[in-house]
Amino acid sequence: MSRTDHAVRTPVQKAALAVSIVFVLVGVAGFIPGLTTNYDTLMFAGHESQAMLLGVFMVSILHNIVHLAFGVAGFLLSRTAQGAYRYLVGGGIVYLLLWLYGLVIDHDSSANFVPLNTADNWLHLLLAVGMAGLGFALGRGAGQRTRRV
């Protein structure tokens, strides 16, 4: 295999890498006062945190760490087309479940440990559709194991 073969990424790998970059940037932004309003109220977890990324999306330390971890996972999985496909489709499923969780759970209850608000819920639905859509559209065949004859 030549050096250029390693540098060539499939469209699904490029998409997974782009999504990963966004998650890392969002995770970092959640720790930056100014980008995160009410930064002094940032808590480890729970709905009591009044810190809001861009003044819209509720965040906590745990929430930010999860975004960072999700981004790092995407960097690692985007090294192969199959991994990138699984990251995008699996991530889409995770965000669909998180959207459903946000619809069902009372935002002021102790079960709201993420924390979530209405803006988060809509973003989670958008992420679910976007990530899974990218995975399915760009990763046709990447999620299947290749057989050697």
Phi, psi and omega in degrees: 000131181278168181299324181290334178297325180288332185277345183279124178248144176284163178303322180292326177292318178297319179295315179297321178295318179297316179297320179300316179300317180297317180297319178295316179299318179294319178298317178292316181302328179295345178257005183254113176301140184102306172287330176250114179282158183054037184304328181293347178262003181301123180246168180297311181204170175102164183281354181287340179295126178258005178292135184226120177294127183058019180073011186234313189258125179295137178223159173220173178300313179300317179302314179296318179296321178297319177299316178299314180296321179296321177294315179297318177301319179296320177301314182293315183286337181284359178292337176233156179296319180296318178296318180297316178301312181295322178298312183291312181290315178298318177297322176299319178293317178301315181288332174294316178295322178294322176298314179298318176303315180296330177285324186275321187280141175288125185297340180259007182270163178291342177287346178275074184270358190285314345276163183228150168222182184299319179298319177299316181302313180293323177295320179296321176295317178298317178296319179300309181293316183294312182293311180296320179299315177298316180300312181291320183288321186260344187250026179307123179085342182289333182279353181262148177285141176272139180260139174259134181261000000 
